[in-house]
Amino acid sequence: MRAWVGWGAVLLLGSGAACAQTVDELVAKHVEARGGLAAIQAMKSTRATGRMNFSGGDFSVELGYAGTVLGGVGCRSEVSLQGLTAITAFDGKEGWNISPFQGRRDPERMSAEDAKSLEYCADLAGPLVDWKAKGHQVDYLGTEDVDGTEAHKLKVTLANGNVQFVYLDPDYFLEIRTLSQSTVRGVKQEQETDVGNYEQVAGVWIPFSIESGPKGGPKGQKITLDKVEANVDIDPAQFAFPAK
């Protein structure tokens, strides 16, 4: 797992960092590891392109991927295959999607419960940066094994009630795993995401590899980014539910 942290980050941060024991110390080291508060706050938008792989058993398919975020405004992701494009978007108030692979080609609004997991998708800084001002709660739960690495474990209770567990590499203090908990239609869901292959974009270290799946199960969805652009012009209208 630790090999996922890019060589650039290794050279920049070094190894053998002292074990931090408090939330404030861990968050401060994490912010510095990502590039520093000034660089993080200067990032106002991102546009990412790459590939998304779905796999399960003998089944595997690769789709084109594009993700757009305008800080504090909204987010949108698209996956495309053979002329069809699935879209998931959030405009800061409501979420919507288009699901042509499930036979639904018209945009559909998400329920408030389903959209709850997208409420912070436009927070480019992430929940740990300025967590107190954002109304989140962060607790340090010690260390836990993540594929052979004794990672620092932080419990982040978001202001909307959803919970994330964030795992930080003990040497580099970059995120290597998150576990997100939410309730959809009365059913508790847990989604585990491993991130790595960090590259620097506009002074901020960003993971270019993102693998997700249910907790304890195979990570059947992998996003591999080819390019991430920062501070690009983005029309906020693309996040709004399409007018008929």
N, C-alpha and C positions, 0 to 999 in steps of 0.2 A: 504493500500500500504506500509506504513512504517513498518508493521510487517514483510515484506519480508526480511528486513535486518536481517542477522543471529544474534543469541544471542552473538556469539563470537565478532562480530563487535560492538555490543552495549556495551559490557563490555570493549572492547579496546578503543573505541572512546568517550564513555559517551554521554550525551545529553545536549541540551540547548546551543549548540555552537553559538557564536555570528554571526549575519547575515553579510556575506561578501558582499561588494558592487562593487568590481571591478573584472575584468576578471582574473588578476594575482592572487588576493587573493583566488578566487574560485578555480582556477586550482591548486594552491598550496595546498589548503585543500583537494581537490579531490585526488591528488597524494599521500598525506600523508595518507589519509583514505584507499587507496588501498594497502598500505604497504610500501610506501616510494619509492623515485626515484631509489635507489640502487637495491632494490629487483625487481622492474619493469624492469629495464635495464638488470638485470642478467637473466631474463627469455628469452631464445633463441628459444624454441620450445614448443609446447603442443600437446598432443594427448588425445582426449576426446571420451568417449563412453557413450551411454545411449539409450534413446528411443525418438522417434518423434511421436506425435499424430496428426492426421488430423481429423477435424470434421467440419460438416456443416449440419444443419437441423437434420435429423435422421441418418445421415451418420457419422461413426467414425471408424478409423483404426489406429492401432499402428504398427510402423515399427522400426527396429533397426537403430541406428544412430552412426556414427563415423565421427569425424572431426580432421584433422591434419593441423597444421600450423608450418612452418619453417620461423622464423623471417627474414624479408627482402627478402625472396625467393619466397614463394608461399603458397597456401592453397588448401585443398581438403576436400569435405564433401561427405558422402555416406549414403544413406538410403536403407534398404534392407527389402524385404518381399517375402516369399515363393520362395527363390532361385533367385530372381531378385534383382539387385542392381543398383540404379540410382546414378550417380556421377556428381558432379560439381567441377571443378578445375580451378586454375589460376596459371600460372608459372612466373608471374611478367611482362609478355609481352602480352600473349593472354589467353583467357578463352575458355573452352570447356566443353561439357557435354555428358553424355550417359543417355538416357531417355527410359528405357525399358517399363515403365508403360504407355507410350504413343506410344508403338510399335516401338521405334527406339533403336535398340541394338548396333548400331555402333557409335563410337565417332563422335561428330559434333563440329566444331569450332563455337564459338560465334562471332557475329559481334562486332566491336569495341565499338559500342554504348551499346550493351547488357553487354559487359564485363566491362564497365566503373564502375559499382557499385562494382566490385571485386578488383579494383586497389589497395585498401589499406587493403585487407583482411589479408595480412602478417604482418601488423603493430601491433605486440603484445602489444605495449605500448598504442595504441589507439591515436586518433587524437588530444586529448588535451595535451598530453605530448610532450614538445618541439614543440608546434604548430607553432611558428614563424619560426623555422629552417626548418620545413617541407613545408612552403609556404602556410599554411592555414590562415584563418582569423577567429577570435573568437570575438563575441559581446555578452554582457550581456543584456538580455531583461527583467530583473526583475523576478517576480515570477508568477507562473500559477498553477492552481489547477490540481493535478493529483490524481484522485480517493480520494479526501479528504485531500491531502497533498499539501501545498503551496510550490512547488518545485522551485528551482532556474532554470531558463531557459537560456541556452546558444545557440546561433546560430553559427554553425561551417560551414564556406564556405570552402570546400576542395580545394586544389590546382587544381584539375581537373574540378572544377566548380560545382560539386554536393554539395548539402546542407544537413546538419544534424542539428536537434534541439536536444540538450542533456539536460535532466532534472535531477538535483541532489537533493537528499534528503536534507532538510534544516538543519537537525541535524547531519547526518553522512557523508554527502557530497559524498556518493556513487551514482552511476547512477541507476535510477529506470525506466527511459523510454528514448527511442530515437525515433525521427520521421525523416525518411530519404526521401529526395526528389530527384527524378531523371527523366530524359526524355528518354523514349524508343520508338523508331519509331515515334517520334514527339509528343508523348502523355506523359503528366506529370503524374508521379506516386508518391504516398505517402504511405510509409510503416511504421506502428507504431509497436514498439517492447517494451514490458515490461520485465524487468529482476529483479531477486531476488534470495532468498535462497543462499546467499553468503557463500562460504567456502574458507578457506585459502589453497593455493597451492604454495609451495616454497616461502612462505612469502608474497604472493600476494592474495588479496581477489578477487575471481572469482564467477560470478553468475552461479548457477547450474540449474536455471529455466529461460527459454527464451520463451516468447509467442509473436507471430507476427500475423499481419493482416492488411488490408487496413485501413487508417485513418477513424475513425468514425464507422468502421464495427466490426464484431466479430473477435476475434483473434483465427482463426481456426487452427493455427499451433503452437504446443507447444513442445519444446525440454526439456526433463528432463535428466540431466547428472547424471550418476552413478559414474563416475571416470574421473579425469583429471590428467594426468602425465605431468610434466614439464621437460624440458631439456633432452628429449629422443633423441636417434639417429634416424634421418629421412633421407631417401634417396630422394634427390630433384628430381630424375627422375620421381617420382610418380605424380608430378605436370605437367609434359610436356605432350603434345598431343601424344597419343599412336602411335607408328610406326605400319604400317600395316604389 
